[in-house]
Amino acid sequence: MGKIYPQEVSRVKQWIKNGANFMFIPSYKLLEMTAKNKHPKIKKLPDVFKYVIMQNKPIRIEPQMALDYYEGKLDENNTFLLSHGDIKIIPQKIHINKGEI
């Protein structure tokens, strides 16, 4: 269980109602910990997820995961990860038509 963020909880709930997507952007510190692979929580991660983190690109997360994090209900390992980065809200789905690029 993590820290509770009451203001963010109400915002996240509103964004969820509006159909927003949520992304996690790893911090430099998380990238560094992942590269060194010495922290106990990082060592436990599957190699494929370490690879995803090392790509240093936004990682889509489920809206419920973001809400659980801000409500302090997320498990310890995921709370650790989300505490070492930023959760970004994508207000609406992005549709790209190949003919428009």
RAWO-V762327 format. One record per pair of residues at least 12 apart in sequence whose ideal C-beta (glycine too) atoms are under 10 Angstrom apart, sorted by the first residue. I is the first residue (numbers start at 0). GAP is how many residues later the second one is. Records with the same first field share a line. If there is no record, write none. Layout:
I=GAP + GAP
This chain:
0=67 + 70 + 71 + 72 + 73 + 74 + 75 + 78
1=66 + 67 + 68 + 69 + 70 + 71 + 72 + 73 + 74 + 76 + 77 + 78 + 80 + 81
2=66 + 67 + 69 + 76 + 80
3=65 + 66 + 67 + 68 + 69
4=64 + 65 + 66 + 67
5=64 + 65 + 66
6=63
7=58 + 59 + 61 + 62 + 63 + 79
8=57 + 58 + 60 + 61 + 62 + 63
9=60
10=59 + 78
11=51 + 52 + 54 + 55 + 56 + 57 + 58 + 59 + 75 + 77
12=50 + 54 + 57 + 58
13=75
14=48 + 51 + 52 + 74 + 75 + 76
15=46 + 47 + 48 + 50 + 51 + 73
16=46
17=71 + 73 + 74
18=44 + 72 + 73 + 74
19=43 + 46 + 68 + 69 + 70 + 71 + 72 + 73
20=37 + 39 + 40 + 41 + 42 + 45 + 67 + 68 + 69 + 70 + 71 + 72 + 73
21=36 + 37 + 38 + 39 + 40 + 41 + 42 + 43 + 44 + 45 + 47 + 65 + 66 + 67 + 68
22=34 + 35 + 36 + 37 + 38 + 43 + 62 + 63 + 64 + 65 + 66 + 67
23=29 + 34 + 35 + 36 + 37 + 41 + 42 + 45 + 54 + 57 + 58 + 60 + 61 + 62 + 63 + 64
24=31 + 32 + 33 + 34 + 60 + 61 + 62 + 63
25=26 + 27 + 28 + 29 + 30 + 31 + 32 + 33 + 55 + 56 + 58 + 59 + 60
26=29 + 56 + 57 + 58 + 59
27=28 + 56 + 57
28=55 + 56
29=12 + 23 + 24 + 26 + 50 + 51 + 52 + 53 + 54 + 55
30=22 + 23 + 24 + 25 + 53 + 54
31=52
32=17 + 20 + 47 + 51
33=15 + 16 + 17 + 18 + 19 + 20 + 22 + 47 + 50
34=15 + 18 + 19
36=13
38=41 + 45
39=40
40=35 + 36 + 37 + 38 + 39 + 40 + 43
41=38 + 39 + 42
43=33
44=32 + 36
48=32
52=28 + 31 + 32
57=27 + 28 + 30 + 32
58=22 + 26
59=30
60=17 + 20 + 21 + 26 + 27
62=26
64=13 + 17 + 22
65=16 + 21 + 22 + 23
67=14
68=12 + 13 + 14 + 18
69=12 + 17
